[in-house]
Amino acid sequence: MSDSSEKAKHLYFMGICGTAMGSVAAAFRDAGYRVSGSDAQVYDPMKSFLESRGIEILNGYKAENLSDDVDLFVIGNAQSRGNPEVEEVMRRKLHYISLPELLRDQVLRGKRNFVVSGTHGKTTTSSLLAWLFESAGRNPGFVIGGLPGNLGQGARFNDSEINVLEGDEYDSAFFDKRSKFINYLPEVAIVNNIEFDHADIFDDLDAIKRSFGHMVRLVPENGLVLLNGDDQNCLDVFASQGHSPMKRVGFSEACEARITGVDYQSDSTRFEIEGESYAVPMNGEFNVRNSAMAITAARFGGLSPDEIREALLTFSGIKRRQEVRGVTGRNITIIDDFGHHPTAIREAITGLRRKYEGSRMWAVFEPRSNTTRRNIFQEALPEALGQADAVCIAAVARADQLDESERLDTDLMMETLRRDGKPAYYEPDVDAIVSRLTAEAKDDDVIIVFSNGGFGGIHEKLLKVL
């Protein structure tokens, strides 16, 4: 931790039950700070997780929540003007900061920061990279937007020289619309891939590429930029920078770190990169790319191929990434996946087909993210979901907040899927989806639930009724 931590004894997190906010709040509490916070919706599992760390949580945003002994208010990017606590902080001219700024000022200065960015694969790659360092005894600090199975928590701060961060391109706060990763002081910047996403804050793909370019520009001459060498958008981002060492990672012959000899198994994959052979306990091309990025970054960080090979064998994955939630008595497998972009959905289905060869596969999708609620992916979503054998789609979340002209048209999605010969069903809520699958699912089916939210506890309900 930075010496400046002495200046901030009591941190108050506004929006503390968010995944990143809660994980970071707990890590600061573990590091010796007094931590408290508030949220509009306080519920498990985050409520129990934070309370187990001795963190006081206030339910609801109220001006009277802000006590005089708070040294620094950390305002989450979900908060906006009009929030009673935001207004009180500004009225009283209290010291406030965004979460990325807090990390930069209190944790990252003077450290070797490995920042993992990209539209897809950030959580898997950063979790794997952190585990490679951890397994090899380097004891890294980390901030990851998920729950890595090997590490048991989403964030940890310590005196290690190494930090691994999931570099999100989403904005930092209502008062700082720059991408979060701009604050992360990268020595190594990984750019897994770049596609259009986050339609609520980016106008187009060029705007996203521009933000990634700003992050890459911060890598020093003794650092390294790792790019997906098969993704032209990634190459475009680096083309105008030129000051930092760069290495392309991918399958093409132009890549300095070229992936070859890929052998997909049902539960693992073998491949070679930079003259070394590795096996990872995951399948699918995306996971090969994620692993190749993590391996290349770990080598730059000083790990040997043998240290990496040993760590890969014990990597246990991340919750909500192709996570098996249970298998019913009829051998119906319920899988949870965070996928909320057509590319991620397509790759998840493709990878799981190798694991469950011969099984009929359902894709159950909730249009919940700020991009998938809109009609930007009106054609791409049916194409991706159509990789499954049957599809069930829920109602668009918070549909009333969008004009009909920009809202995802679920009726048109049904038409597209059925025209292509796919059994496709639209159901207005979770209970209707469960009823539909109770009637339609057969023994040995695989049901993949795609959502970036809780989806009304659908996994447990399916396991109970099936």
N, C-alpha and C positions, 0 to 999 in steps of 0.2 A: 504494500500500500504506500501511497505517496506520503511524505512528511506533512503535507498540507492537511492530512486527515485530522490532525490535532485541532484544526479550525472548525470542524463540523462534528460535534459530539452527538447531536440529536438530529436525525434525518426523518422527515415526514414525507411519505410517498402518497401522492394524490393519484388514485387509480391502482392501488396496491395489489389488487387481485388479478391483474393482467399477468399473462405467463412470464414475460420478461421482467416486469416490475416486481412481481412477487419473488422470482428467483434472485434478482439482484438485491432486493430488500433483505432476504434471508442471508445472503452472502455477506452483506455489510453487518448484519447482526452477529454472524459468526466471527467476523473480524473485530468485534469489540465495540461497535457503535450501539447507541440506543436508537431503536427504530420503531416508528409507528406509522399509521396511514389510514386512509379511508377509501371506500369504493361505493358505487351505487348498488352493486349486487355482491353481497358477501355470502359465499356458499362454498361447500366442499367440492373438490379436495383442497383447494388453495387455502380455505379458511383454517382447516386443521393443520395444514403444513406450516402456515405462518404462526399460528398459536403455539405449535410445538416448539418454535424457536423463541418463544417469549415475546412475540410482537403483538402490540395492541392494535386492533382493527376497529375502526368506527364505521357503522353502517349508514351510508348516505352522506351526501356532501352538504355541510352546514358551516357557516361562518364561525360559529362558536366552537367548532372543532379545533381551531388553530390556536394552540396554547403559546404563551410567551417564551417558553423554554426551548422552542424549536430553533435550531441554528440554520437549517437549510431545507427548503421545500422543493421536492423533486416532482415536477409536473409531467405526468404521462402524456403521450401524444394523442390519446383519446379524449383529453380534456379540452374544452374550448371556452371562449368568452361567454359569460352568462352563468357558468358554474359558480355557485355561491362562494366556494373556497378560492377559486381563481380570482374572483372579484375582490375578496377580502385581502388576499395577498397583495394585489396591485394597489388597492386603496391605502393599505398601511405601508406600502413600499418595502415589503419584506424581501429577504434574499431568496430568490427562486432560480431554478436551473432545470434543464431537460435531463432525461436519463442518459443519453449519449455524452452530454457535457460532463455529467457527474463521473462517468467512467473515465473519460479523458483526463480530468483534473485530479481524481483521487486514486486511480488504479494504473493507467496506461503509460504515463510519462516515464521515459527512461527505460522502458521494457522492450523486449522483442515481441511485437504483436503480429500474430498470424490472423489475417482477416479473410474470412471465407464469404464470398458474395456470389450472386447469380439468381436468376429467376427460379431455378429448381436446384435441389440437392444441397442447400446451405446447411440444413440441420444434420443430415447424414454425414456430410464431409467434415464439418466442424466437430461433431461428436467422435468420429473416427480419428481425426487428427489429434484431438485432445487425449483420446485413449492411447494412441501410439506413444505420445510423450509420457503419459501416466504409467503405462506398462513398463516403459524403459527407465522409470525412476526419476524423471525430470520434474514431476510434481507441478504441472502447469496450472496457472489460473485460467479460468474460462468463463464465457457467457454464451449460452446456447439456447435458442428459442424452442426447446423441447426438453424431454427428459431422457438423457442417455442411460441405457440400462446399466452400463459398466460404472458410471460415475455417480448415480444416485441422486443427482441434483442438477439444476440448470445453470448454476453459477457458483464460482468459488474464487476467492481472492486470497493471495498469500505472497510470500517473499520471493517466489520463483522469478527468474528473468523472462520466462515465457508465458504469454497469454494467447489463448485461442478464442476468437470471437466470431460469432455468426454475424456477418455484415449485412444488415437489412437496408434495402434501398428506400424503404418507406420514410416519411418525414419524421423529424425529431420532436416537434412540439408545435402548438399553435403560434408561438412566437419565433420559431425557427423551422422554415419549410425545407431546409436542406435534408438530404438523405442521412440517416443515422450514421452510416459508415464513414462519413466525412470527418467525424470526430475521433476515429479509432487509431490514428497514428500508425499506419501499417508499415512494418518492415517487409512483410510478405503479403501480397494481395492476390487472392485466388478469384478468378472470374470464371465460374463454372459454365455459364451460358447466359444469353440475354434474349428475352422475348418481351412482347408488350404485356403489361400487367398493371395493376393499381390504377385503374381508369379514373378513380376519384381524385387523384393528385397529379397524374401525368397526362399531358394532352396527346402524346403520340410516342412511337418508338424512339424517335430522335431525342426527345426529352429524357427518356430513360438512359439512352447511350451517353448523353451529355453528363448525367449525374455519375455514371460509372467512370467516365473519363476524369471527372474531378477527383474521385477516390484514387485512381491509378496514378494521377499526377503527384500524389503525396508520398509515394514510395521512394526512399532515398537511394543513392547510388550503390550503397552496400546492401540493398535489399533485393527483392525479386518479385516480378509480376508473373504469375502463372495463368495462362490463357487457354481456353478451349480452342485448340488449333483447328477444329472442324466447324467452328461457328463464326461466320463472317462478321456478325455483329460484335463479337468479342475482339476480333482482329481490327475492326474499324475503330474501336475505343482506344486501342493502344497506338494506332498509326500516327496520331498527332502528338504523342507524348515524347517518347524517345530518350528520356533521361535515365531511366531505370533499366537494369538488366531484365530481360524477358525470356521466358521459355514457353513454347507451345506444347500442350499435352493433348494427345488424341490419337486417332487411328490413321490419319493421312501421312504420307511420306514426308511432308514438309515439317512435321512436328519433331522438335528436338527430343522430347520424351514421348516416343511412339509406343502405343499399345499394340502388342502382337500376340499371336498364339492363344487367342481366347478360347476357352473350353467351358461351356455352360453345363453345369450339373443341376440336379433338381434343387439342391439346397446350398450350392456353393459355385464359385467360378474361379478358374485358374487363368492367369495371363502373365505376359512378360512385359517389362518396361525397363529401359536403360540397362539391358543386359542381365536383369535379375528376374526370377520367377516368383510369383506370389499366388496365394490362394485366399479368397475372402468368403466368409460364410453368408453370402448374399447372391442373388441372381439378377439378371437384367442388365442391359447395356448401360443404363443410367448409373447403376451401382458400380459397374466397372470404371466408368469415368470418375465418379466420386472417389473411389478408392485410389485410382491413379493420381488424382490431384493431391489427396492426403499423403500418399507415399512420397511423391516428389517434394512436397513441402517439408515432410519429416526428414528427408535426406538433407535438404538445405539446412534444417534445424540441427543437424549433427547426429541423427540416428543412423545406425548401420542397417543393412538389409536383413541381417539375422534378428536384430531387435524388432524390426518391423514385422517380419514373418511371424515371430512368436506372438506379438500383440494381435495380429489379424485373426489368429486362430481362436481368440477368446472374445472377439467383439460381439456384443449381444444385441446391437441395434438400438432403435429409438422407439419410444411409445408413439403410436399413431402413424407409424410408417410401415405399412403392410403388416400390422400387428394382429396376430390371431387372438381374438377375444374369447373364443371358445368353440367347442365342437359339440353338437347336439347328439342325442341318442340315435338319431337317424343319420349320423355322420355328415350333417350339414355344417360346414365350416363358416364361421362369421369372422370377417376380417375388417379391421378399422384402418382407413388410410386418410391422411390429411389432404390428399390431392384436390386442388381447386383451380387447376389450370388444365386445359385440354392436353397439353404435352405430358404433364405429370400423370394424368389419368390414363392416357394411352400406354405410357411406359410401364405403369404399375400393372395394368391388365396383362400386357405382353410378358412381363417378368413372372407374374403369378401363374400364367398358363404353363410355364416350364415346370413349376413346382407341383401343380395340380393337373397334370396332363390327363386328358380323358374325362375330366369332370365338367359338368355344365356350370357356367359362370354367370352370376348376376352382378350388374353394376347398379347400385342404389345411390342416387346423387341428390344433394341438397344445394341449390344455387344460393349461396350465402355470402360469399365474398363480395367486396364492392365492385369487382370486375365481372364475376359470373352472374351477378344479378342483372347486369346490363346485356344488351344484345350484341356486344362486341364479338362474342364467340358463338353467335347464333348458328353458324355452319360448323365451326370446329368442335363444339361440344358433342353434337350427335355423332360426328365421325369418331371421336375418341371413345365415347361411351359404347358406341356400336361395335367396338372390339370384343365386348362381352357377348354372351349368347342371348341375354335378355336384360332389359333395362327398366328401372322404376325411378321416376323423378318426382321430387317433392315440390311444393309451392315455392315461389321465389320469396326469399326472406325479406321482410320490410318492404314489400312491393309498393305500399302506399307512398313511400318516400321517393319513388321514381315516376317520372312521366311515362305514360304508356308507349310513347314513341321511342324511348331509350331502354325500356324494360325487356328482359329476356322473354321471348314468346314460347312458353312451354307447349302450347298447342301445335305450333309449327315444328317444334322438336319431335313431338309424337308423330306427326305426319312424315317427317324426314326418316325417322327410324323405321317406321312401319313400311314405308315405300321401299326401303332396303331389305325388307324381310325380317326385321327384328321384332320379337314380341316386346312391346313397349307399353308402359302404364304410367299415367299421371295420377298421383294421389295427393289430396290437399294437406294431409297432416301425417304425423308419425303413426298414429293408431291405424289409419287407413292403409299405410304402407305395410304394417305388420300383418294386417288382415289379408292383404293381397298376397304377400309372400307365404302366409300360412296356407292359402288355397293353392298357390302355384308351385311352390318349391318342392323338389323331389329329393329322395334319399341321395346322398353323396354330392349334392350341389355345393358350390362355393359362392357365398354372398359377400361382395366387397362394398363396404359403405364408405362413400366419399363425402367428406364434409370438413370444413375448418372450424366447426363448432361442436357442441355437445349433441346436437341433432335429437334432442328430447329423450335421451337415454335409449335410443333405438337398439343398440347392441344387446343390452340386457333384456329388453322386451322380446327381441327375436329369439334369444337363447332360451327364454322362459317358455314361449309358446311353441317353438319348434322342437 
